[in-house]
Amino acid sequence: MKAQVLHSIADIRYEGAAKPRLKKGWVLVKVMAAGVCGSDIPRIYKTGAHVHPLIPGHEFSGKVVEVYDDTESGWLGKRVGVFPLIPCGECECCQKKQYEMCSHYNYLGSRCDGGFAEYVAVPEWNLIELPDNVTYEQAAMMEPMAVAVHALRQFDICRSIGAVDTDYGNMIGMAGQYIYNLKVCVIGLGTIGLLLTMFLKEMGIEHISVICNKEKQKANAMKLGIYEDDIYMVSGNGSNNFMISSGINGNVASDKNYNYKYDYIYECVGRNETIQTAIQLAAPAAHIVLVGNPYSDMTLDKDVYWNILRKQIKLSGTWNSSYYGNIECGAGDNKEVCIDDWHYVLNRLAGERIHPEWFITHKYKLSELQKGMEIMRDKTEDYVKIMYVNNEQ
């Protein structure tokens, strides 16, 4: 088979590779779509992977074309999305079904071969079957969407809902005007920030502001239904509306809405300046969710730290996404698949309530995928999601 193989730092080659051999409990997936994650770029060009050679790619979907044992597996021929984290099943977090925090996990695309290939071997437990109306390209975005939902579910009111699926839109009826009146801010409109905004809108949040630094990001936010007056650009043209210290793009914003305070803030950038901005914009007793991977070491000024204490701000981290496999909750006629982040996303895709395909900006054949990686590395073009698409059925 053909694959994009990472041999060492900055040495990735499109070449022939051995077709994966299956072991018990694993299947062979023909990759139909695979997205390039922001974390793939430093892995490929800067830090390297945990092992070399490695086939990267952890955001992918495809079709099961081979199983280890026909008599034991019902997956042959199924269209699937793939949860890329392979938990050990034995550590304390795994015993609590907190698989995303497994102490001894494996990971498709970073610790073992992933989806930038014609075929990939996947444990059956990691497969999620796709309804007919969910496309491979949509399914390849399930991983970043699940990461966004995992951050969304840090909401106290969301976490109070049980494991079985709940329509967050109906929570307005459950919680009066609480959700409707919440003021939420998303800082950073990369892929995760944009998808998080999409789910906040779908959830029924009315008052959403976003902070971004590109006109394309602003256009994407407006496509999701964010009002132009609630989109705050950080640029050097004096059009900014928040007091944001330099750091997002090295410029300072004006303070038109400096006193506008938020109940929930999602920090999706991972920079010192944007974290301090989040603290500055927080209302008393606000909840800040840290989503962005850190660019460098973090420091907090004394006054900022005092702000956390005096306003009694709650800080939460969020990592990866929850996935329980295809297990059922309830009993008898009330049984249904337990709703982890992945099944939450799948339900909304199947109901055509979300449209992540709007944000696939670049599509490449597998042989040409490095062109997309270089765009992300060098930032030569605006992009949201760059994807390898296999047009062979």
N, C-alpha and C positions, 0 to 999 in steps of 0.2 A: 504494500500500500504506500501512498504518498503522505507526507506529513511535514509540518514545520518543526524542525528539531533544534533545540537549544543545546549546543555543545559546551559552551562556556559563556562568560559575560560578553555580550554584544556579538556573539557568533551563533546566529540562527540561520539554518539552511533548509530550503525546501528540497527534500530528497526522499528516497525510498527508505522505508522502515519495516521492520517485521510486523506482520499482522498479529494482534494480541492473541495469546493462547488463554483459553478459559479455565477456570477452576470452579469447584462446586459452589453454587450460589451466585455465580457471575454470569453475565450475558454480554454479547457483542452488539454494540450500537453503531449503526451507520450514521455518521454525523451529517445532519442536514442544515444546521445553522450553528454558528459559534460567535459570540461577541468577544471583543477585546476589552478587558477590564483595565481601568486605570492602574491597578496594582500589577498588571502584566508588564507594563513598560519599565519600571525600575527593575523588576525581576529579570527581564530580558537584557536590558542595556546597562544596568548599573550595579546591582547587587548579586545577580546570579540566583539560581534556584537551590533547593536543598540537595538535589542530586543532579548530576549530568552524565550522559545526555538525558534530556527531558523533552517531552512534547507538552508545551503549555496549553492553556485554555480551560477555564472552569465554568464558563457560561455557555452551555450548549444544549441542544436537543437533537433528537433523531429517531430512528426506527430500529427496533430490536430485530436483528437478522440471524442471530445464532444464539442458542442456549446451551448450557452444559449438559442438561439432561431433559429431553423432550417430555419424559413422563412426570417430571416434578415441577416444571416451570410452565406457567400460563402466559408468559410474556412474549413468546415468539410472534412477530408481526405487529406488535403494538407500537404506536407512536408515543414517545415519552419525552418528558423533561427529566433533568438529572440534578439531584442535590449533590454537590461535589465533595462534601466533607464525609469521610468514612470514619465513624467513631470506633473507639476500642471496645465499647460495650461493657467495660468492667470498672472504670474509675468512678469516683463519687458523683461527678456530674452526669455521667451516663446512667447511673442507677436512678437518678432523679429525672431522666429524660431531658436533661439540659445538654443535648449532644453538641450544640455549638460551642460549649465551653469544655469539651473533652480534653483531658490532659495528655492523651497519647494518640491523637488522631492522625489519619492519613488524609491526603487531599488530592483529588484529581486535578491535574494541571499545575501543581506546585511541588508536590512530594512524590507523585507518580504520574504517569502519562495521562494527558487530558485530551481536549476536544479539537485542537488544531491539527486534525488528521482525518483521513477518510473513515477510520474505524477506531473505536475506543472500548475497552473492557470496563464494565460497570457492575457493582454488586446489585442484585435484584432489590435489596432493601432501599437503595437510593433512587429507584425509578418512580416516577409519578405519571400515570397514564393521562394522555391528552384527549379531551373531547374533540369531535370532528371539526368544530368551528374555531378551534384554537390553532393558529398556524405555527410552523416550526420557528419562524422568526420571532413571533411573540413569545413562544416558549423559551427561546434562547435568552430572553430578557427576564425570565422568572427569577434568576438568582439575584440580580441587582434590585428587582422589585421586592423580593422577600427581605432583603437587607433594609430597604426603605420601610416596609411594613413592621419589621422588628423594632425600628426606631419609633415608628408611629405608636406602637403598642406600649411604649414607655409612659404614655399618658396614664395617669392614675385611674381615670374612669374606664379606660380600655382594659387595664389589667384586672379590674374588678369583675370583668365579664368572664364567664367560664370558658372551658376549653372547646366546647362545641361552637360552631359558627354562629356569629351574631352579625346582623346587618347594622353596621355602625350608623347608617343613616337613620335607622329606627330608634337609635339611642336618644335622639332629641325628644321623642315621646317619653322615654324612660327617665330622662334626667331634666325634664322641663326645658328651659331655655339655656341650660348650662353650656352645652356644646355650641349652640348658635352664637352665644355672646362671648365665647373665648376669643382672645386676641393672640394670634400665633404668628411667629416670624421664622422664616427659613433663610439662613445665611449661607449663600453659596448655591449656585444653580448648575453644578456639574450634573452628571447622570443621576447620582443618588438624590441630590437636592431637588432636582426636577421631578423625579419619580415620587419622592416624598410629598411634594406639593400636589401632584396628581391624586395621591391617595387622601390627602387632607381635604381636597375639594370633593372627592367622591364620598368622603365620610360625612360631609354636611357642614364643615366649618365655614362660616361666612366671612370672618375677618382675618384674612391671611395677607401678610406683607412678605416680600422677598427682597433680598439684597443680592445684586449680581454685578458683574463688571464687563459684560459684553452685550451689544445690541441684539445678537442672535439669542442670547439667554432671555432677554426682555421679551422678544417676540414669542419664544416658547412659553414663557409664563402667561402671556396674554392669550395664547392658544388654549391654555388650560382654564381660562376664565378669570385670571387675576386682573383686577382693575389697574389701569396704567398708573393711577395716583398711588397705588400700593406697591409699585415696583421702584426700588431705590437703586439707582446706578452709582457705582463708585468709579469715577473717571476724573479727568483733569479739566473738565469743561465747566465746572461750577454748577452743574445741574443736580448735584447730589442733595439728598434730603435728610441724611442721617449724620450724626457726629461719629464718623468712623475714622479711627487713627490710621495712618499710612500702613500698608501691608497687603491689602488685597491687590492693589496695583500701584502702590506707592504714592497715592494722592489722598488728600484730606477732604472730607465731605463737609457741607454746611450743616447747620443745626435747625433746619426748618421744623422738623418734627422731633426734636430732641427729647421732649417730655412725653412722647407717646410710648407707653410701657406695655410689655407683652407678658401674658400668662405662661405661654410655652414658647421656647426658642430652640430651634434645631440648628446647631452649628455644624455645617457640612464641609468646612474648609480645612480645619486642622492647623491653623496658624495662631500664634500668640495674639496677634492684633484682633482677629475675629472672635476669639474666646473672650477677650476683654470687652469687645463691643457687645457681645451677648450679655455679659454681666451688667454692662452699663444700661442696656435696653430692658432689662428684666424688671417687671413689677414686683412689689413686695410679695413674698411667698411664691415666686415664680419657679418654674421647672425648666432647667436647661439640659438638653440632651446632646451629648457630644458624639457626633457621628463621623466627622472627618478624620482620616488617618493623619497622624502628625507629620509635618514637614521637617521639624527640628525640635530641639529641646524647648521646653516651655518655662516661662517665668511669670509670676504674678506680682504686680506692683502692690505695695502695702495698701494703698487706697482702694485698689480693686478687691483685695482680700477682705478689707473692712466692709466693702459693699456686699460681699457674699454673706458675711455675718449679720450685718445690720438689717438687710432685707430678707434674711432667712431663706436664701435661694437654695433650691435643691439641684444638685448636679448629678446626672446619670450618664454612664457610658453605655454604649450599645455595640454589640459585636456579632457579625454574621447574621444568622437567621435560625428560627426554630423549625425543626422537621422531626416528625415522629414516625415516619414510615406510613404505611397504609393501614393503620390500626383503627378500630372502631370504638366509639364511646357510646354509652347508653346501653339499653337492653331491649330485646323484642323489636316491636315496630318502631321504636324510637332510636334505633341504632343509626349512626351516621359516622362518616370519617371524622376523626378528631381534627379540629381546625388549628393546625400550626400555621406559621407564616406562609408556607408554600401553598397549602390548600386554600388559605384565604385569598391569595393571589389568583390561583386557578379558578376559584369560584367567580371572581370578578371578571376574569378573561372570558370564561364560558358565558357569563351573562352579558358580555359586550358592554360592560360599564366602564372599562378603562381601555386606553388605546396607546400602549407603549410603542407600537410600530410607527407612530408619528415622529419618533425621535431617533429612528435609525437613519443616520445621515449618509453613511457610506457602506456599500456592499462590494465584496471582492470574492473572486474565486480563491480557493485555497492556495494556489500557486502564486497569487498576487497579494496575499494578505500582508506581507511585510510593508507594502506601500502604505497601508492603513496604520500600521504600527509606527512608521516613521512620521506620519502626520501627527500622531499623538505625542511622539517623542520631541519633535521639533516645533510643534504648534504652528505649522505653516498654514493651516486652514481651521476654520471653525468646525466643530464636530460635537455630537453628543454620543451616539453609539456607532462604532465601527464594527462591521460584522463580516464573517466568512459565510457565504450562502452556497449550498450545494444544490444546483438546479436539476440534478439527476434524481429521478424518482425510483 
